[in-house]
Amino acid sequence: MLRSMLVASMLAMAPVAARAEGAFSCGGADVTFSFNKRTEGEEHVEAVLTVSRDSRATVLRYDGNIDFIGGVCLRNGRNRPTVLFQAYCGGSGCRDLDNWGIIDPGDLRVQLVPNDWNRMAAQKILGQPLPAIDKMISIRDEARKLGLDW
């Protein structure tokens, strides 16, 4: 418990790190990206973003409609911890500059869900320019880990 509090404190003081990870802490909440093999219809991978605190959680599921997902913890324009994430497809018509999501790790409230036209809304809510998330998690790579041949 003390170790997780220390890690959370260190993350809160760290500079913005725009690198996607499978799990990280943000403002006292735990953030995880997990992946499940689904077999309804055709085989595919469901990406699950969970932000949890104490005994509560906010869970967002992306069931076969994205190719990349990832997120970071950063401080917003009011210096409050914020979970910022992206979930988007990978084709030539996909909007990888948009599709932002924002979750408040304090109350677990979803402030914005990814869509194809929300870059400006995300910047307004965040109160600062959006960072590039360096290493998004590939759904194709996760599918291979789950034994799906894509």
C-alpha positions in Angstrom: 0.0 0.0 0.0 2.8 2.4 1.0 4.7 1.5 -2.2 1.7 2.2 -4.4 1.1 5.5 -2.7 4.8 6.4 -3.2 4.6 5.4 -6.9 1.4 7.5 -7.3 3.0 10.5 -5.7 6.1 10.2 -7.9 3.9 9.9 -11.0 2.0 13.0 -10.0 5.2 15.0 -9.8 6.7 13.5 -13.0 6.6 15.5 -16.3 4.1 14.5 -18.9 5.0 11.2 -20.3 3.1 10.6 -23.5 3.7 6.8 -23.8 1.0 4.2 -23.8 1.3 1.4 -21.3 -0.8 -1.5 -20.3 -1.2 -0.3 -16.8 -0.4 2.9 -14.8 -1.5 4.9 -11.9 -3.1 8.3 -12.2 -4.3 10.6 -9.3 -4.9 7.7 -7.0 -6.7 5.6 -9.6 -5.4 2.5 -11.4 -5.6 2.5 -15.1 -5.4 -0.8 -17.1 -5.8 -1.8 -20.7 -6.8 -5.4 -21.1 -7.7 -7.6 -24.1 -10.1 -10.4 -24.5 -10.6 -12.9 -27.3 -14.2 -12.8 -28.5 -15.9 -15.4 -30.7 -19.4 -14.0 -31.3 -19.8 -13.8 -35.1 -16.2 -13.8 -36.2 -13.1 -14.0 -33.9 -11.9 -10.6 -32.8 -10.3 -8.8 -29.8 -12.2 -6.6 -27.4 -10.1 -3.9 -25.8 -11.1 -2.9 -22.3 -10.0 0.3 -20.5 -10.6 0.2 -16.7 -10.0 3.1 -14.4 -10.6 2.0 -10.8 -10.4 3.6 -7.4 -11.2 1.9 -4.1 -14.2 -0.3 -4.9 -15.5 1.6 -7.9 -14.5 1.5 -11.6 -15.3 3.0 -14.9 -15.0 0.5 -17.7 -15.0 1.3 -21.4 -15.1 -1.6 -24.0 -14.1 -1.4 -27.6 -15.4 -4.5 -29.3 -13.7 -5.0 -32.6 -14.0 -1.4 -34.0 -10.5 -0.1 -33.2 -6.9 -1.0 -34.2 -5.0 1.0 -31.6 -5.6 2.1 -28.0 -3.4 3.8 -25.4 -3.3 6.5 -22.8 -1.3 8.5 -20.4 -1.7 10.3 -17.1 -1.0 14.0 -17.2 -1.9 17.2 -15.4 -4.6 19.3 -17.1 -4.5 23.1 -17.4 -5.8 23.3 -13.8 -3.0 21.1 -12.6 -5.3 18.2 -11.8 -4.4 14.6 -12.8 -6.2 13.4 -15.9 -6.4 10.1 -17.8 -6.1 11.0 -21.5 -6.5 8.2 -24.0 -7.1 7.5 -27.7 -8.9 4.6 -29.4 -8.9 4.6 -33.2 -8.9 2.4 -36.3 -5.8 2.1 -38.5 -7.0 2.5 -42.1 -6.3 5.4 -44.4 -9.7 7.0 -43.6 -9.3 6.7 -39.9 -9.0 9.8 -37.7 -5.9 9.3 -35.6 -5.6 12.9 -34.7 -9.1 12.7 -33.1 -10.7 9.9 -31.1 -9.6 11.2 -27.7 -11.1 10.2 -24.4 -10.8 11.9 -21.0 -11.5 10.4 -17.6 -11.2 12.2 -14.2 -9.3 9.8 -11.9 -10.8 11.5 -8.8 -14.5 10.8 -9.4 -14.0 8.3 -12.4 -16.3 10.5 -14.5 -15.9 10.1 -18.3 -15.5 13.7 -19.6 -15.1 12.7 -23.2 -15.4 9.5 -25.3 -13.4 9.0 -28.5 -15.1 10.0 -31.8 -14.0 11.1 -35.2 -14.2 14.9 -34.6 -13.3 15.6 -31.0 -9.7 16.9 -31.0 -10.8 20.5 -30.3 -13.2 19.4 -27.6 -10.4 17.4 -26.0 -8.0 20.3 -26.0 -10.7 22.5 -24.5 -11.5 20.1 -21.7 -7.8 19.4 -21.1 -6.9 23.1 -21.1 -3.7 22.6 -23.0 -2.4 21.1 -26.3 -2.8 17.4 -26.7 0.4 15.3 -26.5 1.3 12.7 -29.0 1.0 9.2 -27.4 4.3 7.7 -28.5 3.5 4.0 -28.4 -0.1 3.0 -28.9 -1.1 -0.6 -28.2 -1.8 -2.6 -31.4 -4.9 -4.6 -31.3 -3.4 -6.9 -34.0 -0.4 -7.6 -31.7 -2.8 -8.4 -28.8 -4.8 -10.7 -31.0 -1.7 -12.6 -31.9 -0.9 -13.0 -28.2 -4.4 -14.4 -27.7 -3.8 -16.9 -30.5 -5.8 -15.2 -33.2 -4.2 -15.2 -36.7 -4.8 -11.8 -38.2 
